[in-house]
Every structure is written in C-alpha cells, then in structure tokens.
Amino acid sequence: MGKGHAAVVNDALDPKLLRRWLEASLKVLMAKCDEINDLNVFPVPDSDTGSNILHTMMAAEQALSTEYADGREPAPDQLGTLFSAAARGAMSGARGNSGIILSQVVRGLAEWPDDNAFGGDALAWGLSKADELARAAISIPMEGTVLSVLSAAARAAQSAAEKESAGQGLIRTARDAADAAYEALRQTTRQLDVLEAAGVVDAGGLGLLLILDALVEAAAGESVPRETFARSRRAQLGRSGAAIAQVPLGRADLGLAEPESADCEAGPDDYEVMYLLSASSESAVATLRVSLEEQGNSVVIVGDGAGGWSVHVHLRDAGAAVELGLAAGTIRKVQITHFGAQQRDNLALRPGRVVLAVVHGAEAAELFRDEGAHVFETDGEVSGAGLLDAIVATGVGEVVLLPNGLVRQEDLVAVSAAARLHGQQVLPLPSASMVQGLASIAVHDPQRPATDDTYTMAEAAAGTRSAHLRIATERALTWAGTCEPGDALGLIGNEILVVEKRLQTAAETLVDLMLATGGELVTVVAGRGATDELLEIVEEHANRHHPAAEVMTYRGGQDDDVLQIGVE
C-alpha cells in the first residue's frame, strides 16, 4: 500500500470524492506527462498526448471548481450537476484524439441518472456508456488504442458491479476496472504494428489507466504501483518517425474496407483541425462527419449531451474543415496545427534565451523589466493559455521562467510541454514569490551558458527566504491562533506564523522572525495597501534591531500582499 488519502475511504462517489478524484488525476498526469508524450506515435508521432490529456482534465477540474466558487460544499444530491459541469469542461478543453475520447469518459459517468447512489454499478454503467460514446464518435475505431483499454475497463467493471449491492462497491469495481485497463494496455503493443515498431504501448490508453488508478487512490486511500512504460531500446528512432515509417499501415493490413481517405495516418503536409460546434443538429452533425471523412481522416466528433459538439480531423485543406463546420452551425475555439511544422519544431529548438517573469502589480512589472526580463502581467489568476502565448511571443528557444508563486504546478507542466511543440524549452525556476524572483533576476547573465545561468539563478531564489504580510478575509484557525477578518497575517512559506490586530505590529514581528537566523539584505516589495508610513516603520525597526542587515524597499503595486519580504 502506498501513500494516499489514507484517512478517507469512500465506497460510493459523492461531491467531495469527485473533486479529490480529479485532483489526484491531475497530480499523476503531471508526473507522467513526459512519459505519455514519449509514447505518442499513433495516429501522429507529435509527442503531445500527455499534454493533451492533462489539458483536458485540467479543464474538467477547473469547470468543477467554479461550482465551489461561493465557498459552500455542494450537497450529495448535486453530484449530477457537478459531474455535468466537469464533462462540459472536459469537452470544451479537450485536445487531440485522446483528450476528446477521455472527455467522453467523464460524460458517460455524468449521465448516470441517480445522484444519491453512485457506487460500483454506476461506475460500470458510466464506463460502458463512455465506451459506447467513444466508439460512436470515431469514424474508424482502432483496436490497440485507448478504445481497447476503455472497453476492457468497462467489461471488468460490469462483472465486478454485478457482485455488489446497488449504490456500493465503488472501490472493488474501480480496482477491477483499473487492473483490466492495465492488462489491456500491455496488449496494445502487439495489436498495432506502428506501436510494435516503436516499442511502446498506446499513449492515450496509459492516460486512461492513470485516471482510473487515481479513482482507486482517491476512494480507497492507497496508490496503485505500476511499471513505467518506456520505449524499447531497439526502437528509439520512433520519436522522429523513422521507425514508424518502416511500417506500412493501410486498410488491407487491418482487414477493413473503408476508402483510402479514411486512413488514420497523417503526412507532414496535413493539418489537425479542432473546433467546438453549437447551434447545430444531429442531422447536420451526421452530414459534417461524412463530409470530413471525404476530405481527410482521423475524424472524431463528440457531443456534450447538451447541444454542443467537439470536432477533430486530420486533412490537407484546413480551410475546408472550417468551412464545413460553419455550414453545420456556429464554431468557436478553432485550433489548427500543421504536422510538418510541429514535427520540425520537435526536432530542434529555436535560437536565443530570455527570462520571462510572471508578475502581479504594474510597478513590480517595471522592476523586472528594468532587470532585462520579459514580463507576463497577471491580476492573480494566471491563464495557462495566456502564459503559453507569452512564451511563444518571445520567439526564442530557451525561456527561463520565473513563476513567482503565481502559477499552479500543473499549469507549469502543461505549458512547458506545450511549448516544446513550438520549438521552445521552458526552464521553470523555483521562485515562490516576487522577492525570490528579483533575487534570481539580479544574478542573470545572458552571456553564460544556459546550464550555468539557470543554476546560479535557481541558487539565488532558493537562498532567499520570503514572507508575506496580508489581511485576513475570514475567520480561521492558524499556527499562531485564531484570526478574524481584518487581522494582519504574517506568512513564512505557506504557514501563518503571525496574527495581530495592528498592521504595524505584524510587520515588525514578521521582520524579527525572518532575521532571527541572520541575513544581510532585506528586500521589501510594497503592495497597494502599504502606506509610506508603514514602509518607514519597517525600515526603522530593521535598522534599530538588526543593524547588520541592509533594507531595500520597492513599490510593487500588488493587491494581495500588503508586503512581500525577502531576506538573503
């Protein structure tokens, strides 16, 4: 038994468990993202399946989180509403074949009709429904892909659920489904010649297995040990497509009679086109599917059950796919990827290196710009898509990223993986605050080799202790006692160690705690809530009680922290 949520065991799904499941899924997908990407050879060896699945599940989790926006825990009978929100988020944010298929897993589970009894029978029903939806969505279902893994999981879940009482048995059913998915995944290598040539299992199937294992972990409080699925040593050329090119994959090889245009392979001159479709109808969607199959291949169209569809196709004429979508209804979120350009970008990085700092506050942004950094300004909520756009806009191959505590870890992983598809390598540094970011950028030298420069910058960030002075917005129990709304809070790392009624007293106490173990330089970044008087008090207190430390004060303009304090 591994580490997990050992204190929480649920044999039926409820809103809390649903949220834990999605969070556990994101955690493992972040950790395994590169592993999944490296396995990605079918239908296109573009090394992005892990990133696509992670992005899809992030969208599901974010959609679910909006249902908690008012801070209240949903009632058990709201499970259907929450599941439906997650399903819509997954479909809207789905990327690539695997992302779209996995969005149907969430949708299938969301369509279980009884909100008050989601046990093993519901999981079995939902996986079977997902299997049906996924196979109906794909023009040419291929065995040896995530579809095979999903079907095996659904069959095993159905068998396990038949032995349990209605509304119970979630853990046993989830375990059996995950174990069956694992065995099916191992078989995929022999089911598709293209996978065998590259020495891999199906990348999308691994993503589904990880999500099922995450359910077991969230429900039973135990992690499921699995092997690492790496490429075989004899097929290392598969990443660039060299091994794959040796294996002809035609309709005759598969015993299928579909026309040649329906083949799942994509050439270097083809495009991947994706968009969301609405204001349409079942008949219009059916016509769209036929038209896309005539134009290209790898056609996948899935619905969200509420009148929306996600469309995916590989074809030579990207404009034709868009025009067909416009004829079928209203389209949005159009994504077009050129496989040839993507594969070239995967093989080599662009030249050049810059530092990109994520910053909260207009004046703080100028501080980083003055040090030569590119800046991504945020109001506190960082958009992964926006951050990726900022990285791509730098136009260089190496982007040293200072997240400054403003970017979620899962977004860092997803954005870094996505940037590689643009020929860029993102090097995130461990800056948990803007004061650590300033210490890091201060030692940046663009003339040094990247490894030396990033090591020096990371060392500077790690060598800077940081603290935050904030105002409490709600009553809470902390390490320093109970705080009330309006109290001044002093945080060192993520722990609240100071609670005071007066802002001045909290600031002085926080400085004393930070300098208790020594320090030569104190950097203070003042937010909008910091008055000139408060800054003078902090500087005077430090000079009087800690004369060996030099104090440097800057205006940052952030509205969350009254002060950020760094000590080197």
ABEGO torsion letter per residue (X at the ends): XBBBBAABBBABBBAAAAAAAAAAAAAAAAAAAAAAAAABAOABBAGAAAAAAAAAAAAAAAAAAAAAAAGBBBBAAAAAAAAAAAAAAAAAABBEAAAAAAAAAAAAAAABABAABBBAAAAAAAAAAAAAAAAAABABBBBGBAAAAAAAAAAAAAAAAAABBBGBGAAAAAAAAAAAAAAAAAAAAAABAAAAAAGBBBAAAAAAAAAAAAAAAAAAGBBBBBBBBBBBAAAAAAAAGAAAAABBBBAAAAGBABBAAABABBBAABBBBBBBBBGBBAAAAAAAAAAAAAABBGBBBBBAGAGBBBBBBBBABAAAAAAAAAAAEBBBGBBBBBAAAAAAAAABBBBEBBBBBBBBEAAAAAAAAAAGBBBBBBAGBBBAAAAAAAAAAAGBABBBBBAGGABBAAAAAAAAAAAAAAGBBBBBBBBABAAAAAAAAAABBAABBAAAAAAAAAAAAAABBBBBBBBBABBBBBAAEBBBBGBBBBBBEABBABBBABAAAAAAAAAAAAAAAEEABBBBBBBAABBAAAAAAAAAAAAAABAABBBBBBBAGBAABABBBBBX
